[in-house]
Amino acid sequence: MEPLGTFDIILRILAQLTPTWIALVAVFTISVTYKRKLGLYGKLFDSPIGMVGFGLVMFWVFTAIFGAFDLIVTHDELTQVSGMKNKVPGTPLAGAEEGQYAWYLLGGDNLARDVFSRVIKGAWVVVQIAPMATLFAFMVGITLGLPAGYYGGKLDTVLSFLANLILAFPVILLFYLLVTPEIVATGIPSYMATVMFVFPIIFVGILLNSRYHTQPNIRTPLLVGVLGVLIWLYLSLINEDGTKVDFVPIWFDGFNVPGGILVVFVSVVFVNSPTVFRIVRGLALDIKTRDYVAAAQTRGEGPWYIMLWEILPNARGPLIVDFCLRVGYTTILLGTLGFFGLGLPPESPDWGSTINEGRKLLSIYLHPALPPALALLSLVLGLNLLADGLREESLKD
């Protein structure tokens, strides 16, 4: 077989991404049709910047999901094919078997693995970790920031001091310290996970209790069911065989998170939580002086009801914008960690690790490092544009 030309490579990549294009068209069609009924999300489609950002983000989200089910990738991301080391894009496989994709569309890396498939699989790593870690960080920041801003006093002083203490460390240095093997061996990240991952349970428990405290017939079974599932997920998440936190019976442990991914996850939550805390605290300090909060106090509503059902909904605009930006920052941090070979396993196809491997021969071969670098750039750009679009539309309310 002959090597593919540039035009053929582009056409074949576009063809491989067919499920992504179909999903994007479906989402945009439905969203534009019903945008007047979709609140702030619908208003996003009145902003060209927001639409471009949303399109870039959803492109990688759908690509990651379909790639995880092997609907897009052309080869296994860890399989090494003899004779394909550092081969240029479009190189055919010698002696390709029946049913095997006959080309490396974006070439081979220094271990003869398919760059295209590794970029697609790397998107799944980013899409899993970055949004979920940011969501956990928001749970911690909101749970601590709301009472700090609402009550003030000594509670605010203590929590603000702890947040400022963490923020005093350079982010990259703090990441480096948390993911180094020596620190991981002490069990500190596992203990941190045990503490920080309980905040979503606290947040959801208080949220439901404050909302249905006058309806015990609904509140009690709802709390038992929801908190039961969350506690099971919590124990399965923090428990890892052979570590300092290994106490959950095998029959109750629903899933295992690889140690490297859990450490990175904990690090992201720990680093982002103080910043979210400060944002939420500032918003609570401002919103608690509004008339509708005074009206809720006059009605006799409890403090947590006021914080979670009066203050928090009215702070959603800035928080949604910050969430998008923070996912972008987290994506960059994950890439930085992978680039330095920290946290994630060495064979991981995450974009940072792939860029690091490709840079070693960058003066000779561009193709192993360039695609993951462009993928990282486009996702972060999309998140920033999405945040700008949301900010632009939220200011019109």
Secondary structure as GFF3:
##gff-version 3
##sequence-region A 1 397
A	DSSP	alpha_helix	6	16	.	.	.	ID=ss1
A	DSSP	alpha_helix	18	33	.	.	.	ID=ss2
A	DSSP	three_ten_helix	35	37	.	.	.	ID=ss3
A	DSSP	alpha_helix	39	43	.	.	.	ID=ss4
A	DSSP	three_ten_helix	44	46	.	.	.	ID=ss5
A	DSSP	alpha_helix	48	68	.	.	.	ID=ss6
A	DSSP	beta_strand	91	92	.	.	.	ID=ss7
A	DSSP	beta_strand	103	104	.	.	.	ID=ss8
A	DSSP	alpha_helix	115	151	.	.	.	ID=ss9
A	DSSP	alpha_helix	153	167	.	.	.	ID=ss10
A	DSSP	alpha_helix	171	179	.	.	.	ID=ss11
A	DSSP	alpha_helix	181	186	.	.	.	ID=ss12
A	DSSP	alpha_helix	188	196	.	.	.	ID=ss13
A	DSSP	alpha_helix	199	212	.	.	.	ID=ss14
A	DSSP	alpha_helix	216	238	.	.	.	ID=ss15
A	DSSP	alpha_helix	259	287	.	.	.	ID=ss16
A	DSSP	alpha_helix	291	298	.	.	.	ID=ss17
A	DSSP	alpha_helix	303	306	.	.	.	ID=ss18
A	DSSP	pi_helix	307	311	.	.	.	ID=ss19
A	DSSP	three_ten_helix	313	315	.	.	.	ID=ss20
A	DSSP	alpha_helix	316	339	.	.	.	ID=ss21
A	DSSP	alpha_helix	351	359	.	.	.	ID=ss22
A	DSSP	alpha_helix	370	394	.	.	.	ID=ss23
###
